[in-house]
Amino acid sequence: MTEVGFTLKELKQAAGRDRGVVHRDTLRNHLQRIEPGESRCTLYRCVKLMRSKKLIRGKVFAADGLKIRVYGKTYEGSGQVWDREQREMVRGYKLVILMNLTPGREYVVGCALGPIQADERALLREILTGLEEHGIAPEELIDLLVLDRGYWGADFLSELRSRYHIHYLTLVPGNVALHEDVVLRAREGDLPTGEVHLDKNGEGVALTVGYLPDFAVQNERGKQVLRCNVIYGRTCRQDKPLDLVLVTSHGEYKPQKYIQLYWRRWAMENEGVRHLNQVWGIKRPVGRKLNAIFAHIVMLLCLSNAVRAFEARYPQEQEATREKMRRRGQRSYLLDRGCVVFLPDRRIYAVMSSARFADLVKERTLDKLQRLVQSGVSLEDAIAEVKREL
């Protein structure tokens, strides 16, 4: 810890208070040296490791975007967009994450960052292409990708099938002609429907469900580019009728199953976006440099995945772990005693146990001694040289 700028006094004081010592300012100085390409490589290496350990189960995933708002024009790579709710121009970034929807295994396996006005579909393409480039075939990882209305577009959905070979399930926006057509058919009796009861967030919900197989969908230019299955659902919210229209290229489940899977997207809010924001502070940029901001996001995603995996393996220690994280707070998300190792010339930043760090120091010291002696330096001079370096 002293090698990366901490004093022994700081370490002893923090240990006495049972607090971490990694301050955001110190962290930022290290993270801004890491280029985005290296950060992406780190994340996908972690994903490959988790797959090899069979931690990632199930092949239903969801993608979602969140806005990271900043104040000031000096944030590198940020953009601005009109916010209809705030009724003002806001500046910041858009982050898209790709997350597993298997209950208890909500791991993030990909992310992409752009200016706040960026198209979420372009950022999702970046994630899927990144998986390919790092040896993770999207079709082997994902069977069904659940998307919200922000990813609508016949051309884009067709691309998911033809380019990445994955199935999609997405909500059709209410202002699209397809939505109006399906709702009208259902109300006039041209669409066969049935009554089902589903669970939504622990509550029973009654639905009227319909299904249109092999339906032709046109793109914005009126050209037929997509054949898909259409799912219709009708329920009531606060005594008002609510029509739901979904499209999917998948065809192995009953229509109510797809509605249930789409509702499962709440995990993206609770176990994904909200958890990453409230517990890990992912919406608080660590600095103003794009390198630092993206490296910080990747670090938090890797840490979040690691803690989730730990809790799944040792459920009896969950609450103790969470309490320790809450107690140590923003200054450190590094659990228990560990070392932060940073090599400026190679731009490597790593967190490891003190035992592992000791092994590396011993290995490096012995290697240095051997090379000095082989070059003709006496053993005494070689030992003195290694001592000076240490």
N, C-alpha and C positions, 0 to 999 in steps of 0.2 A: 504493500500500500504506500510506503514511503517513496518507492521508486517512481510513482505516478503523481507525487506532489503532496502527499499527506505527511504531517509531522507526527512523531510518536505521542506528543501531548494530545493532539486531536484524537488519535486512536484510543488512548487510555480514557479520555473524557467520554468519548462516544460509547466505549464498552461499559463504563460505569453507569451510563444512563440507559443502556441497552438500546442504543440508537445506531443507525447507519451513519456512514461518514461521506458517502458519495453525494456531493452537492451538484445541483443542476448546472452550475457554472462550470465546474470541473468536467462534468460529463459532456457538456456542449463542446468544450475545447477539443476533446478527443473525437467526438462524433463528426465534427465538421471536416475532419481529414479523410473520412470514408466516402468514397464515390458511390452514387446510386447503384451502379452495376455490381459493386462488391456487396452492397447491402442485399440486393435481390438474390445474389448467389448464396449468401448466408441463409436467407429464409428458405430457399428451395433445398439446400443441403439438410436443413432441419426437417423439412417435410419428408425427404427421402429416408432419413433416419427413422422418423416416426412410422413410416410405412413399413420399414424393415422390422420394426419392433411390434408390428400389427396393432398399433395404437389407433390408427385411422380405420374405422369400420363403417360399413354402409356406403352406398354410392349415390345418395341424394344430397346435393349441395345447394346452397343459395348464394346469390351475389347481391350486395347492397352497397349504396353509396352514402357517405356522410360528409357534411361540410365542416371544415375547420376554419373558423373565422379569426382573422387577425386585425389589428388596428395599426395603421401606418403603412406607408408605401415602400418601406425598405425590406420587406420580406421577399427574398429571392424566389422567383418562379410563381408568385401568387398572381391572382387575377381578381376581377370584380364582376358582379352581376346584380341585377335588380331583384331585391327580395320583396315578394308581394305581401308577405305577412308583416314584415318590418316597415314596408313602404319606403325603402331607401336602398341606395347602393351599398353592398357589403363586399368586403375584400377578404380573400383567403384562398383555401385549397379545397379540392374534392378528393376524398379517399374512397376507393372501392375495395372491398374485401370479399374474398371467396371463402365460405365457411361450411363445414360439414353440418348436416341437420340431424344426425343420429343422436338421440337423447343421451346425455352424459358424455358425449364425445364431440362437442362443438368446437373443433379445432379450426383455426384459420390457416389455410394452405396457400394463400396468394393475396397480394395487394398491389395496387397501382395508385400513384399520386399525380395529380395535375392541378392546374389553376381552377378556381371555383366554378368557372363557366364551362369546364370540360364536359364533353359528352360521356356519360357513364358507359355507353356501349364501346367507345374507343378504349376506355380504361380496362373494361373487361377483356377486350381483345388482347390488350397488352399482358394481362395476367395469363390467359390461355396460351399465348405465344411464348411467354416466359417459362411456363411449365414445360412446353415442348423443347425449348432450347436447353433446358437443364435436365433433360432425360426423363421427364414425367409425362407420359402420353395422356392428354385430357380424357380420351375415351376409355382408358384403363382405370382412371381415377373416378370419373363421373359417369353415371348412367343417366341421371335426371337432374337438370339444373333449374331451380325454381327462381323466378324473376318477378319483380313488381312491374307496374305499368310504365316505369321510366325506361324500360328496355324494349318497349314495343316497337315494332317495325318488321314488316314481312321480309324485307331483304336481309335484315340482321338475323332473324330467326332461321331463315333458310341457310345463311352462312354458318350458323352453329352446327347444323346437320351436315352440310357439304364439306366445310373446311375442318371442323374439329370433331365431327362424328359423335356428338353428344345430343341427347334429347333435351327438350325444353318444356317448361310449364310456366306460363305467364298470364297475367291479368290483362284483359283488353280494356283500354281507357273508355270512359263513357262517351267521349266525343268522337269515337271512331264509328264508321258506318256499320261495321260488323257487329258491334255491341247493340246498336239500335235494331238491326235486322234480327238477331237472335232473340232479343227481348220481345219484339213484336210477334215473332213466330210462337213463342211460348204463351203469350197472352191470348192469341187467337186460336190456340189449340193445334197448330201445325207442328208443334214439337212435343213428342210424347214425354211425359214427366211422371215422376213418382215421389212419394213422401219418404224421407229418411230422417233419422236423428243422429247427430254427430256431437262429439265433444270438442268444445272450443275453450281453451284456457281453464279447464276444470268445470265448465258449465255445459249442460245439455242444450243443443240448439236444433230446432225443427227446420228442415229445409225441403223445398220443392226442387227436385233435381232432374235435368234433362241431358241428352247426349246426342251429338251430331257427328258421326264418323266420316272421315275422308272428305272434309269440307275444303272448298277452294277459296283461298284468300288472295286478294290483290294488293300490290304495293301502292305507294302514293301516286304513281303514274298510271294506275289503272291496269297494270300488267299482272297476270296471274303468275305468281312465283312460289306459292306455298300451298300444300295440301296438308291439312292437320285435322285433329279431332277437337271438337268444340264441346265444352262442358258448361251447362247453365245451372245456376243455383239461385233460389229466391228465398229470402227470409225477411224477418222484421227486426229493425233496430229502433228502439224507443217508439214502438207502435207505428213506425214508418216502413213501407216495403223497401227492400234493398235487393237489387238485381246484380248478380255476379256472373261474368262471362270469362271463361278461361280457354286458352288454346294450348294444345300439347302435341308433340310428335310421337309421344309415348302411347302405347295402346294396350298395356298388360293389366291395368287395374279397372275396377268399377269407377264410374264418374265421381261418386262421393269420396273415394280414396284420394283423388286429385284435389278436391276441395280441402280435405283434411291436410294433405301435404302443403297446400298453399298457406293454410292457416298456421302451419308449423313455422312459417317465416317469423312468427313472433319471437322465436329463439334468436333471430338476427338482431332484434331490438334488445331483449332482455339479456341473453347470454353472449351477445355479440357487441353491438354498438354501445349500449348503456353500460355494460360491464367494463368494456375497454375504456370508456370515458370516466366513469365514477371510481373504478379501482385503480386503473393504470394511468389515467390522465392523458389519453391519446390525443385529445383535442387541444392540449396545451403545448404549442411548439417549444422545443427546448432552446431554439435560437432563431436567427433570421437567415441563416444560410441553408440552401436547399439540401446540401449534403447532410447537415446535422439533423434537419427536420425529418428526412426520410430514414436516415440511419436510426434515429430515435424511435420512429414508428415501428420499424422492423425489429428492433431490440425488444420493444414492449410486446409485440406479437409473439416473439419467441419465448419471452418470459411467461406470458399469459398461457401459452400452450404447455409450457413445462410445469407450471403450477397446477393446471387442470389435469395433466397426466399424473402428477404426484398425488393429487387428491383422489383420483380414480383408483390408484393402486393402494393408497393408504387412507381409506375413508375415515378411520378412527382418529386420524391426526388433522383432519380438515379444519376444524374450528381453531385448534391451536395455531395452525399455520396462518389462517386468516387474521387472527388476533395479533400475531407477531407482525404481519404486514401492516395492519392498521396502526399499531403502536409506533412502528419505525417511520411511517409516514412518507412524505414526499422526498425527503433527503436520501432515501435509499430503498430500492426494491430488491436488494441483494440479500437473500435469506441466510441466516446463520453466519459462521465465520468463513470468509473466502478471500480471494486475492483478485485484484483487477490488474491485468497485465497489458501494457501498451508498448508497441514497438514502432516508433515514429517513422523510421526509414522504410518499413514495409506496410505501414498503415494497418496494423493488426491490433484489434481491441478484443480482449477475451476475459471472461470470468471463470475462475477455476478454484478448486479446493486448495487449501494451503499445502496439503500433502502432495498434490500433483505439481504445484509450483516448486516445492522443494526438490522433487524428482527431476524437474527440468533444469533447475539451477545446478544440481549435482552432476547431471549428464553433461551440461554445457561446460562445467568446470573441468571435469575429467578429460573431455575432448580437447579443451584449450591446452591443458597440461601436456597431453600426448603430442599435439601438433608442435608445441614449442620445443619439447625434448627431441622430437624427430628432426627438427630443423637445426639442431646443434646447440641449443641453449641448455646450460647446465640445469639440473633439477632445482637447485636452490634459487637461481635467477627466475626459472619458470614459475616456481611457487610465489616468489615476490611479485612477479608481473600479474598473476591471477589475483593475488590479494589486493593489489592496487585497483584492478578492474572491479572487483567485488565492492 
